[in-house]
Amino acid sequence: MKEFEAKRAELEGAAAEKLAAAQAYAERLGGAVVRIERKAGVDGRLFGSVSNFDVADGLRALGFAVEKSDVRMPAGPLKMIGESQLEVSLHSDVLATITVTVVAEQFKL
């Protein structure tokens, strides 16, 4: 029984450390602004869309280690230019809110 209690305490301690690390990372990540350029029509609709993969790529470019599965897009891929608030899941109990700004790609001659 003592072995069980010791193992349980060890696992609870490890879980608490992971939670604390995720909360600290969420503080750094929260409020980050990801800017993504895409081809768009005159009405602001994108030719294609911005997916969680694109957002994760933008976060990695800013120095954050985020997987595409961590980016929550409840309304699906972004299909219009503009700003969107998205959540990034860092732990089952920790979410960070980021801003994704989709802008029309400028023509280059």
C-alpha positions in Angstrom: 0.0 0.0 0.0 2.9 2.4 0.7 4.3 1.7 -2.7 1.0 2.6 -4.3 0.8 5.9 -2.3 4.4 6.8 -3.2 3.8 6.1 -6.9 0.5 8.1 -6.8 2.3 11.1 -5.2 5.0 10.9 -7.8 2.5 10.9 -10.7 0.5 13.7 -9.2 3.7 15.8 -8.8 4.7 15.2 -12.4 1.2 16.2 -13.6 1.3 19.4 -11.5 4.7 20.2 -13.1 3.3 19.8 -16.6 0.3 21.9 -15.7 2.5 24.7 -14.3 4.8 24.6 -17.4 1.8 24.8 -19.7 0.4 27.8 -17.8 3.7 29.6 -18.0 3.9 28.9 -21.7 0.3 30.1 -22.1 1.3 33.4 -20.5 4.0 33.9 -23.1 1.9 32.7 -26.0 -1.3 34.5 -25.1 -1.8 37.7 -27.1 0.5 36.6 -29.9 -0.4 38.0 -33.3 0.1 35.8 -36.4 0.0 37.6 -39.7 -0.8 35.4 -42.8 -0.8 36.7 -46.3 -3.0 35.0 -48.9 -4.4 35.8 -52.4 -7.8 37.3 -52.1 -10.5 38.6 -54.3 -11.8 42.2 -54.3 -14.6 41.2 -51.9 -12.1 39.9 -49.3 -12.7 36.2 -49.9 -9.5 34.1 -50.0 -8.5 31.9 -52.9 -8.3 28.9 -50.7 -8.3 29.1 -46.9 -6.1 29.4 -43.8 -6.0 26.2 -41.8 -4.7 25.2 -38.4 -1.5 24.0 -40.2 -0.9 27.6 -41.5 -1.5 29.1 -38.0 0.8 26.6 -36.3 3.4 27.4 -39.0 3.0 31.1 -38.2 3.4 30.5 -34.5 6.6 28.4 -35.2 8.0 31.4 -37.2 7.4 33.5 -34.1 9.4 31.0 -32.0 6.6 29.0 -30.4 6.6 25.2 -30.4 3.0 24.4 -31.4 1.5 21.5 -33.3 -1.3 21.9 -35.8 -3.5 19.7 -33.6 -3.1 22.3 -30.8 -4.8 25.1 -32.8 -8.5 25.2 -32.2 -10.6 26.4 -35.1 -14.3 25.8 -34.1 -15.7 27.6 -37.2 -13.4 25.7 -39.5 -10.7 27.2 -41.8 -10.6 31.0 -42.2 -11.9 32.0 -45.7 -12.0 35.8 -45.4 -9.4 38.5 -44.8 -9.5 40.1 -41.3 -8.8 39.3 -37.7 -9.8 36.2 -35.8 -9.4 35.1 -32.2 -8.3 31.4 -31.9 -7.4 29.2 -29.0 -4.3 27.1 -28.7 -4.6 24.1 -26.4 -1.4 23.6 -24.4 -2.8 21.2 -21.9 -6.2 19.7 -21.2 -6.8 22.5 -18.7 -4.8 25.3 -20.4 -5.8 27.4 -23.4 -4.1 30.5 -24.8 -5.9 33.0 -27.0 -4.1 34.3 -30.1 -5.0 36.7 -32.8 -4.7 35.7 -36.5 -4.7 38.5 -39.0 -5.2 37.4 -42.6 -4.3 40.1 -45.1 -4.5 40.2 -48.9 -1.2 39.3 -50.6 0.3 42.3 -52.4 1.0 41.9 -56.1 4.7 41.9 -56.8 6.0 43.1 -60.2 
